[in-house]
Amino acid sequence: MKTNDTFRIAVLPGDGIGVEVMQPCLAVLEAASNRIGGFRLAFDRREAGALCYRDTGVALPEASLAAARTADAILLGAMGWPEIRYADGTEISPQIDLRIEFGLYAGVRPVRALPSTTPILADQRSKALDFVVIRESTEGLFASRGKGTVLDDREGRDTMVITRDVCERLFDFAFELARARRKNGGKGIVTCVDKANVFASFAFFRKIFDERAALHPDITANHAYIDATALFMVRKPWEFDVLVTENMFGDILSDLGAGLIGGMGFAPSADIGDEHAVFQPCHGTAPDIAGQDKANPTAMLLSAAMMLEWLGEKHDRQQAVTAGQLIRGAVDSAFDRGIRPFEIGGRDGTTEIARRVLEALKTVEPATA
């Protein structure tokens, strides 16, 4: 529990629309914390990203990493730029560096339909979609990042890594999240998504899942193969509650989930470890619309709401939890009153969406997750 009322937030706006959605996000955070009271936010803006790499030769400066290490939470904008890459051809991605540096094994990707938005799927049940993809974020196929090999320009190899230590914490996190969601109407189901019928690493993944499931008998534990899960997410996603999977599979499924609710601009995320956590929208830097006030800041705002709730729960500050719920309620209210981002064929850009959410913050009541 914190001994003072100030949360120090390391802010890394990033590149492209990451910078554009960060400024209104900070304004919304300030407004929510001021309305609820009982805590303060101190923002420490730092440089990182592709443009930083272009200008300095370093994507994540040591000063930025040090600020992130000592902060209570880390708030990121999107990072990367298609034309700016490392010598091996891979993109600049400090967000992955942070996951590895701080052991942020639980990538939490909520999939929740917003009020009064047109569902992507024809079935009316998709209007109330509300499930979570938990992506292991430090190993799996991504363990080969920077370590893959190309042999004689004829063969490329990357290696999957699954460890017991990370899996046990990941699965416990998933069961605990399902238990918390059940208090607000969740189904109390965790589904392990793997390819255990083909790969030994995934058979090991499933074995550990079953061991941890036995320690959480109040939560239903299911299994599904990755290919079947992709099918079910299109045919009947409303049957899911919490999905937990390997890094690459989670990367793909979380984007599919974003597509079900309108696009990446609606998809918040958190990467959570035992001590640190990063909060950022799932979308990229969108060079095609950068600087045009067309970016949808919704995912950034909902990521900030997740940050406040995590801070409040971690440090036993109910006011911070309530402020996070307040932001979610204000976003829901703004959409219920007709906001339509460019992303879904509307005419509301970054400035207008932020203005409407800030207006709603003055009167709306907190909305639980």
ZAMARGU-4260 file (C-alpha; in steps of 0.2 Angstrom, whole numbers, plus 5000, padded with zeros to 4 digits):
<rodrens>
0) 5000/5000/5000 | 5006/5017/4996 | 5011/5029/5009 | 5007/5045/4999 | 4993/5050/4988
5) 5003/5053/4972 | 5005/5040/4958 | 5020/5043/4947 | 5016/5039/4929 | 5030/5037/4916
10) 5022/5043/4900 | 5030/5037/4883 | 5019/5045/4869 | 5028/5036/4855 | 5026/5040/4837
15) 5012/5045/4825 | 4995/5045/4832 | 5002/5038/4848 | 5007/5056/4852 | 4990/5063/4846
20) 4979/5052/4857 | 4991/5053/4872 | 4987/5072/4876 | 4968/5070/4877 | 4971/5054/4887
25) 4981/5064/4900 | 4967/5077/4901 | 4954/5064/4904 | 4965/5056/4918 | 4967/5073/4926
30) 4948/5076/4925 | 4943/5059/4932 | 4956/5060/4947 | 4950/5077/4951 | 4932/5073/4951
35) 4934/5057/4962 | 4948/5064/4973 | 4959/5055/4986 | 4974/5053/4975 | 4985/5063/4962
40) 4994/5059/4946 | 5011/5065/4942 | 5016/5063/4924 | 5034/5061/4918 | 5035/5062/4899
45) 5049/5053/4891 | 5055/5049/4874 | 5055/5032/4865 | 5050/5025/4849 | 5055/5024/4830
50) 5057/5043/4828 | 5068/5043/4844 | 5079/5029/4836 | 5080/5039/4820 | 5086/5054/4829
55) 5097/5047/4842 | 5101/5029/4837 | 5092/5022/4853 | 5074/5017/4853 | 5072/5016/4872
60) 5085/5028/4880 | 5092/5023/4897 | 5084/5039/4905 | 5066/5033/4899 | 5069/5015/4905
65) 5075/5022/4922 | 5059/5032/4923 | 5048/5018/4919 | 5057/5007/4932 | 5054/5018/4946
70) 5036/5024/4941 | 5020/5017/4948 | 5014/5013/4931 | 5019/5015/4913 | 5007/5023/4900
75) 5012/5021/4882 | 5006/5028/4865 | 5009/5018/4849 | 5027/5016/4843 | 5035/5011/4827
80) 5036/5018/4809 | 5036/5007/4793 | 5051/5015/4785 | 5062/5015/4801 | 5069/4998/4805
85) 5084/4990/4814 | 5098/4983/4803 | 5090/4965/4803 | 5074/4973/4795 | 5063/4971/4811
90) 5053/4986/4817 | 5056/4997/4831 | 5046/4991/4846 | 5051/4997/4863 | 5035/4991/4870
95) 5042/4973/4868 | 5058/4978/4877 | 5048/4984/4892 | 5039/4968/4893 | 5055/4958/4893
100) 5064/4970/4905 | 5050/4970/4918 | 5044/4952/4916 | 5026/4958/4910 | 5020/4941/4907
105) 5001/4944/4906 | 4995/4954/4891 | 4977/4958/4895 | 4967/4962/4879 | 4948/4966/4883
110) 4936/4963/4869 | 4920/4973/4874 | 4907/4981/4862 | 4903/4999/4866 | 4885/5005/4867
115) 4876/5010/4851 | 4889/5004/4839 | 4884/4993/4825 | 4890/4975/4828 | 4901/4968/4815
120) 4893/4951/4817 | 4875/4949/4812 | 4869/4940/4828 | 4862/4952/4840 | 4872/4944/4854
125) 4887/4952/4847 | 4881/4969/4854 | 4885/4963/4871 | 4902/4955/4868 | 4913/4956/4883
130) 4927/4944/4885 | 4946/4945/4888 | 4961/4937/4878 | 4976/4935/4890 | 4992/4934/4879
135) 5008/4928/4887 | 5020/4942/4883 | 5038/4937/4887 | 5041/4921/4879 | 5033/4908/4867
140) 5038/4912/4849 | 5043/4929/4853 | 5057/4922/4864 | 5066/4921/4847 | 5065/4940/4844
145) 5083/4946/4840 | 5089/4928/4841 | 5082/4920/4825 | 5094/4913/4812 | 5095/4912/4793
150) 5106/4898/4787 | 5115/4901/4770 | 5100/4911/4763 | 5090/4895/4762 | 5083/4892/4779
155) 5076/4903/4793 | 5073/4897/4811 | 5065/4904/4826 | 5062/4894/4843 | 5047/4893/4854
160) 5050/4894/4872 | 5037/4889/4886 | 5043/4889/4904 | 5034/4882/4919 | 5038/4898/4930
165) 5029/4910/4918 | 5015/4898/4914 | 5010/4895/4932 | 5009/4914/4935 | 5000/4917/4919
170) 4987/4904/4922 | 4984/4909/4940 | 4982/4927/4934 | 4969/4921/4921 | 4959/4911/4935
175) 4959/4926/4946 | 4953/4938/4932 | 4939/4926/4928 | 4934/4926/4947 | 4934/4945/4948
180) 4924/4946/4932 | 4911/4934/4938 | 4907/4947/4952 | 4901/4958/4938 | 4892/4945/4928
185) 4906/4936/4920 | 4904/4917/4916 | 4918/4911/4927 | 4927/4901/4913 | 4945/4901/4907
190) 4949/4893/4891 | 4967/4887/4887 | 4971/4890/4868 | 4985/4880/4861 | 4991/4867/4848
195) 4994/4853/4860 | 4989/4840/4847 | 5005/4844/4837 | 5018/4853/4847 | 5027/4846/4863
200) 5029/4864/4869 | 5010/4866/4869 | 5007/4849/4877 | 5018/4856/4891 | 5008/4872/4891
205) 4991/4863/4893 | 4998/4851/4906 | 5003/4866/4917 | 4986/4874/4914 | 4977/4858/4920
210) 4988/4858/4936 | 4984/4876/4940 | 4966/4873/4936 | 4965/4860/4949 | 4970/4874/4962
215) 4955/4885/4956 | 4940/4872/4957 | 4927/4886/4957 | 4932/4892/4940 | 4927/4881/4924
220) 4943/4876/4914 | 4941/4873/4896 | 4953/4869/4881 | 4953/4874/4863 | 4965/4873/4849
225) 4970/4889/4841 | 4962/4885/4824 | 4945/4881/4832 | 4946/4896/4843 | 4948/4908/4828
230) 4933/4899/4820 | 4923/4901/4836 | 4928/4919/4838 | 4919/4923/4822 | 4904/4911/4824
235) 4900/4913/4843 | 4912/4924/4853 | 4899/4928/4866 | 4902/4911/4873 | 4920/4915/4879
240) 4925/4923/4895 | 4944/4923/4898 | 4955/4915/4885 | 4973/4912/4889 | 4986/4908/4876
245) 5004/4909/4870 | 5012/4925/4864 | 5010/4924/4845 | 4993/4916/4846 | 4988/4930/4858
250) 4994/4943/4846 | 4983/4936/4832 | 4968/4933/4843 | 4968/4950/4851 | 4968/4958/4834
255) 4953/4947/4828 | 4944/4952/4844 | 4947/4970/4840 | 4939/4968/4823 | 4924/4961/4832
260) 4921/4977/4841 | 4925/4989/4827 | 4944/4990/4825 | 4960/4993/4834 | 4955/5010/4839
265) 4943/5002/4852 | 4955/4989/4859 | 4964/4994/4875 | 4977/4983/4883 | 4989/4980/4898
270) 5005/4971/4900 | 5006/4966/4918 | 5019/4958/4929 | 5022/4955/4947 | 5028/4973/4951
275) 5026/4983/4935 | 5013/4986/4922 | 5012/4995/4905 | 4996/5001/4898 | 4993/5006/4879
280) 4981/5005/4865 | 4983/4990/4854 | 4983/5000/4838 | 4999/5006/4829 | 5005/5023/4824
285) 4994/5024/4808 | 5006/5035/4797 | 4991/5037/4784 | 4981/5047/4796 | 4994/5055/4808
290) 4992/5074/4810 | 4975/5074/4803 | 4964/5073/4819 | 4956/5057/4813 | 4963/5045/4826
295) 4951/5036/4837 | 4957/5039/4855 | 4945/5027/4863 | 4958/5013/4865 | 4970/5025/4874
300) 4957/5031/4886 | 4951/5014/4890 | 4969/5008/4893 | 4971/5023/4905 | 4955/5017/4914
305) 4963/5000/4916 | 4979/5008/4923 | 4969/5017/4936 | 4960/5001/4941 | 4976/4992/4942
310) 4984/5005/4953 | 4970/5006/4964 | 4969/4987/4967 | 4988/4985/4969 | 4989/4999/4981
315) 4972/4997/4990 | 4966/5014/4984 | 4947/5012/4980 | 4947/5030/4973 | 4959/5026/4959
320) 4948/5010/4955 | 4932/5022/4955 | 4941/5034/4943 | 4945/5021/4931 | 4927/5015/4931
325) 4922/5033/4929 | 4932/5035/4913 | 4924/5019/4906 | 4907/5026/4910 | 4911/5042/4901
330) 4917/5033/4886 | 4901/5022/4886 | 4890/5038/4888 | 4899/5047/4874 | 4896/5033/4862
335) 4878/5030/4868 | 4875/5048/4863 | 4881/5046/4846 | 4900/5048/4844 | 4906/5039/4828
340) 4924/5039/4824 | 4931/5039/4807 | 4936/5021/4810 | 4918/5015/4808 | 4913/5027/4795
345) 4909/5042/4806 | 4915/5060/4807 | 4922/5062/4824 | 4940/5064/4826 | 4952/5064/4841
350) 4948/5081/4847 | 4929/5079/4846 | 4929/5062/4854 | 4940/5068/4869 | 4929/5083/4871
355) 4913/5073/4872 | 4921/5061/4885 | 4927/5075/4895 | 4910/5083/4895 | 4902/5066/4900
360) 4915/5064/4915 | 4906/5079/4923 | 4890/5069/4926 | 4892/5051/4922 | 4892/5037/4935
365) 4907/5025/4936 | 4904/5009/4926 | 4911/4993/4932 | 4921/4982/4920
</rodrens>
